[in-house]
Amino acid sequence: MEMLTKAWIDMKLRIEAMRDDEDGLSTVEYIIILILIAVVAIALWQRFGQAVTSRITEGTDAINGMGGS
């Protein structure tokens, strides 16, 4: 019975230590922020991606046209 009580106390102490540990919490917060940034970036690229690609192509064509005779 004493061994069972000791195991119970040990388990309770480990659970309390895990509950008080905040290192994992900051990792989860960083992951959530990273996911939000990725979602915003994807949304912006879908909204403006074609316009950006078009402008880059126009610029490239203009630069290539400058070198010709």
C-alpha positions in Angstrom: 0.0 0.0 0.0 2.9 2.3 0.8 4.4 1.8 -2.7 1.0 2.7 -4.3 0.8 5.9 -2.2 4.3 6.9 -3.1 3.6 6.3 -6.8 0.4 8.4 -6.5 2.3 11.3 -4.9 5.1 11.1 -7.5 2.5 11.1 -10.3 0.8 14.1 -8.7 4.0 16.0 -8.4 4.9 15.3 -12.1 1.5 16.5 -13.2 1.8 19.7 -11.2 5.3 20.3 -12.6 4.0 19.9 -16.2 1.1 22.3 -15.5 3.4 24.9 -14.2 5.9 24.5 -17.1 5.4 27.4 -19.5 8.1 26.5 -22.1 5.6 24.5 -24.2 3.1 27.3 -24.2 5.5 29.8 -25.9 6.2 27.2 -28.6 2.5 26.8 -29.3 2.1 30.5 -29.5 4.9 30.8 -32.0 3.4 28.0 -34.1 0.0 29.8 -34.1 1.6 33.1 -35.1 3.6 31.3 -37.9 0.4 29.7 -39.2 -1.4 33.0 -39.2 1.4 34.7 -41.1 1.4 31.8 -43.7 -2.4 32.2 -44.1 -2.1 35.9 -44.7 0.8 35.5 -47.1 -1.2 32.9 -49.1 -4.2 35.1 -49.2 -2.2 38.1 -50.3 -0.4 36.1 -53.0 -3.8 34.8 -54.3 -5.1 38.4 -54.4 -2.1 40.1 -55.9 0.1 37.4 -57.3 -0.9 37.7 -60.9 -0.4 41.5 -60.8 3.1 41.1 -59.3 4.0 38.5 -61.8 2.7 40.7 -64.6 4.8 43.7 -63.4 7.9 41.6 -63.1 7.4 40.3 -66.6 6.9 43.8 -67.9 10.1 45.0 -66.1 12.1 42.1 -67.4 10.9 42.7 -71.0 11.7 46.4 -70.7 15.3 45.6 -69.5 15.8 43.1 -72.2 14.6 45.7 -74.8 17.2 48.2 -73.6 20.1 45.9 -74.6 18.9 45.3 -78.2 20.0 47.3 -81.2 
